[in-house]
Amino acid sequence: MSLEKSSGRPVVSVMFKPRIVRAAIKVAVIVGTILNVVNNGEQIWSHQLVSIWPIAMNYLVPFCVSSYSAARHELQRALEG
């Protein structure tokens, strides 16, 4: 049985709890900045244009992973009592 069905709460609704969003933003800022330096550092340091899409994805993906895993963890803890 999935967490979503057994807990009665969809993971997405838990992902957007303010506490989880704040934590995910912190993770996204740190990890996204590191990814941008690694992936686009050469263009940034040489003052070349960098497409906004890869920069945005470097922040969006860690935010989604962090908030999703925190929501799953919270739902799992709720099921275990």
C-alpha positions as CSV (number, residue, x, y, z in Angstrom):
1,M,0.0,0.0,0.0
2,S,1.4,3.4,-0.9
3,L,2.0,6.1,1.7
4,E,-0.5,8.4,-0.1
5,K,-3.3,5.8,0.1
6,S,-2.6,4.7,3.6
7,S,-2.2,8.1,5.2
8,G,-5.0,9.8,3.3
9,R,-2.8,12.8,2.5
10,P,-1.2,13.3,-0.9
11,V,2.6,13.8,-0.8
12,V,2.2,17.1,-2.8
13,S,0.0,18.6,-0.1
14,V,2.7,17.9,2.5
15,M,5.5,19.1,0.3
16,F,4.1,22.6,0.5
17,K,3.9,22.9,4.3
18,P,5.7,26.1,5.3
19,R,8.2,24.3,7.4
20,I,9.2,21.9,4.6
21,V,9.3,24.7,2.0
22,R,11.6,26.8,4.2
23,A,14.0,23.9,4.6
24,A,13.9,23.0,0.9
25,I,14.7,26.5,-0.1
26,K,17.8,26.5,2.1
27,V,18.9,23.2,0.5
28,A,18.1,24.5,-3.0
29,V,20.1,27.7,-2.5
30,I,23.2,25.9,-1.2
31,V,23.1,22.9,-3.7
32,G,21.9,25.0,-6.6
33,T,24.7,27.5,-6.1
34,I,27.3,24.7,-6.0
35,L,25.8,23.2,-9.1
36,N,25.8,26.5,-11.0
37,V,29.5,27.0,-10.1
38,V,30.4,23.5,-11.2
39,N,28.2,23.5,-14.4
40,N,28.5,27.1,-15.5
41,G,31.5,28.4,-13.7
42,E,33.7,28.9,-16.7
43,Q,31.0,31.0,-18.5
44,I,30.3,33.0,-15.4
45,W,33.9,33.8,-14.6
46,S,34.6,34.8,-18.3
47,H,31.5,37.0,-18.3
48,Q,29.8,35.0,-21.0
49,L,26.0,34.7,-21.3
50,V,24.5,31.7,-19.6
51,S,21.0,30.5,-20.4
52,I,18.5,31.0,-17.6
53,W,17.1,27.5,-18.1
54,P,20.1,25.5,-16.7
55,I,20.5,28.0,-13.9
56,A,16.9,27.7,-12.9
57,M,17.0,23.9,-13.1
58,N,20.1,23.8,-10.8
59,Y,17.9,25.4,-8.1
60,L,14.5,23.8,-8.9
61,V,15.7,20.1,-8.9
62,P,17.3,20.3,-5.4
63,F,14.2,22.1,-4.1
64,C,11.9,19.4,-5.5
65,V,14.0,16.5,-4.3
66,S,14.4,18.0,-0.8
67,S,10.7,18.8,-0.3
68,Y,9.6,15.5,-1.7
69,S,11.9,13.5,0.5
70,A,10.9,15.5,3.6
71,A,7.2,15.0,2.8
72,R,7.7,11.2,2.3
73,H,9.5,11.1,5.6
74,E,6.8,12.9,7.4
75,L,4.1,10.7,6.0
76,Q,6.1,7.6,6.8
77,R,6.5,8.8,10.4
78,A,2.8,9.4,10.7
79,L,2.1,5.9,9.5
80,E,4.4,4.4,12.1
81,G,2.7,6.3,14.9
